[in-house]
Amino acid sequence: MTGDTAFLALAAAPFTRWLILGNPVWRWLVALGVALLTLALLKLARDRLAARLAVLAGRTGTAWDDFLVELLQRRTGTLTLLVLAVWAGSQVLALPEPLAFRLRQIVGIALILQVALWANYAIGFFLSRAFQERGGEDEEVAAALAAAQLLSRVGLWTLVILVVLRQLGMDITALVAGLGIAGIAVGLALQNVLGDLFASLSIVLDKPFVVGDFIVVDNFVGTVQHVGIKTTRVRALTGEEVVFANADLLKSRIRNMKRMTERRVEFRIRVAYGTPVQQLERIPAMVREIIESQPHVRFDRGHLKQLGDSALIFEFVYFVTDPDYLLYMDIQQAINLAIYRRFAEEGIPFAFPTQTVHVVEEGAEVPAKATASDLVAAPRGAAEAAAPPREEPASGSARRPSAEQG
């Protein structure tokens, strides 16, 4: 007996002519066959496609193929395929419009939920990869990842619920308006908390600093101990723990000293007026030689920068090629000692703030003003003696002191 003959014999059987919801039994049997065939084909297509993608994923290092394999193998539910198979089988039947409408609603909701499951997995998959690329398995990264996933999934499932309610025929206009007002109220109430939360995500993703970095924030200096969802904790040099709100921290100017590649050092030497010009001319080369003799140092410049009020000011700049602070202090100490020793050998006097007071008797003749050449040529004591006094008008006093910087 061929298949067609068997089908005709089944259709001619008396019980197959019984009506169920306006359709004979034989139509229901055909619909069942179509549904089973559709379900088998959908599962076969899913499994075959997932197997092909799995082979391809083993040959590449990209994340997209791994994502699609997981999406097809484990995130595409059999229940969704079953609903699609039932809908395919129902096309053979002539169902009443209310029943057909409900069936279409069920199919729509099943597809919406399936897409939501895919999106939910995509959020976890790509956020996890993004955070791992920036922070590995740190506690701070895990906390920020959990917060980001929570916010994303709350938004996703809120949208899914609204779409499902709309699919069921409910008017969601008032609900959307209510959610909007509630969201504004919650946002205003939790403004600081949400600001710190998003600032935490920015710190983890953008990485202006990480745990262990030595940072300077305004007047605070210390090592980062912990980056949390709301606060960042810094261990100050004086030992106490300073807690910053993440939003306030990102609004500040942060200097990350650990990421310094080299250290620029600028210092000045004050030489006394009256030092011979020949000695002044030798000072830049002398100090340069001292600086360049130190290890891990690159000399930049050295000049007589300023004729100060009480000293001739030399300025020198060099770079320490290693950012270590203790190394910098050792080098600067060695330079200072070498300069002091060399100046003592050369007889070059250091300057320090001094004040010379000249007493002028009323009616006495005021000495002539000393010129710059006189100050350079004369010894220090003579130069101070030659400095002109500042005469003040008499107001009945016999003796008047006047002070000027020397």
Helices and strands as residue ranges (DSSP letters): H 3-12, G 14-17, E 19-20, E 23-24, H 25-59, H 64-73, H 78-90, H 97-135, H 139-167, H 173-189, H 191-206, E 214-217, E 220-227, E 231-236, E 241-245, H 246-251, E 254-256, G 257-259, E 263-271, H 277-292, E 297-307, E 312-320, H 325-346, E 355-361, H 372-377, H 380-386, E 399-405
